[in-house]
């Protein structure tokens, strides 16, 4: 058996942070929903910028489940 490696592959678990799209609606200070129906929760680690993490099942804010076109992380 032979393994082939690509130098352009991303490490498992890495993501590219997408920008927050225009028209995103904020619910309180913790959640946003984009125009295409993706909902995100705000997170902030010390010394790091704000990021918005995808909520897979945002029923608690009255939004539909995430779909395949939702970015996993948005930058703030």
N, C-alpha and C positions, 0 to 999 in steps of 0.2 A: 504494500500500500504506500502511496506517495501523497504528501501534503503539499499544497501550493499556497503561498501567502501573498497577499497584495499589500503594497506600501500605501495605498490610498484608502484602505479600510479604516473605519472608526473603531475605537475600542468599545467593547460591550458596555452599555450604560451611558455613553456620552451622547449629548444632544447639542444641536446648534440652537441658540436662543433666537427665536423669531421676534420681530418688533410687535408692539401692541397695535392692532389695526385701528384705523379711524372708525369711529362709530361705536366703539365698545361702551357698554352701559355698566356703570358701577353700582353695586348693591351694598350699601353701607361702606365700611372701609376695608372689608375683607375679600369681597368677591367682585369679579367682572364677568360679563357675558359679551362675546363678540357678535357681530352682525350675522355670522353663519351658524350661531347657536352653540358655540363652545364656551364652557364656563370654567373659570380659573380662580384659585385661591391665592392670596398674597402671602409671600414668605420673605423673610429678611434675616440673613445670618450676619453676625457682627463683622464689620469690615467689608461686607459684600453688598452689591446693589440689590434693590428689590427685584424679585422674580415672581412670576405668576405661574403656578403649577396647575395642570389640567385636572379638573374634577370629573371622574368617570361617571358618577351617578349623583348629579346635583339636585336631587328631589327636594332637599331641605331649603333651597332657594327658588323652587318652582320652575326649574329648567329641565329640558330633556337630556337624556344620556348623551355622552360624548360619541362622536362618530369618527370614522377613519381619517377624515381630512383635518382634524384638530391637531395643532402643534402640541407636543408634550409640555413645552415651557415657553413662556413669553418673557421678554426682557422689559425692564421698567425704566 
